Amino acid sequence: MLASFALLFGLIGTLIYHIKRISVKSKQWYMSIWVIFLIFIMIIIGVPYSTNHPTYQWIYKNWYQPLGTTVYTILGFYIFSAAYRAFRVRSLDSGILLISAILVMLKNVPIGEALWTGFPIIGTWILTVPQLSGNRVIYLVLAVGMFTLGMRIILWYERPLERRGGT
């Protein structure tokens, strides 16, 4: 049920965005017409006939999967370039962070275990021991902050906005 509402709101938001692009004739406005056309084609075929219909499967296999692969590849390149910029070694701390990140990545990709069987063990240790201590600190700070805010509300130091006399 919640997913249906999320899809509905996503559809409405996408239609509003692309209709605005068409109405002001922005750059590449004709692509917005194409997006709206494809949305309605998928709805017209998918809703009455279900997703098992051969036409829907053909559209999904020949349109959606290649586009999804393209977007995923572009996203991967963007993340890789951001990681390159973020992990430049300038100090000992950034060097340790870079080595940790490489070990965790080698734990998660299949080639890591193929290169050396110790990568998954070391990556798991990094994710359980040092990261767990960092998470515990964050949870402790959150608990103290929530307790403090609760006490301030109980003792009436934090009053609701409508009681402050202003807007």
Secondary structure by P-SEA (a helix, b strand, c coil): caaaaaaaaaaaaaaaaaaaaaaacccaaaaaaaaaaaaaaaaaaccccccccaaaaaaaacccaaaaaaaaaaaaaaaaaaaaaaaccccaaaaaaaaaaaaaaaaccaaaaaaccaaaaaaaaaaccaaaaaaaaaaaaaaaaaaaaaaaaaacccccccccccc
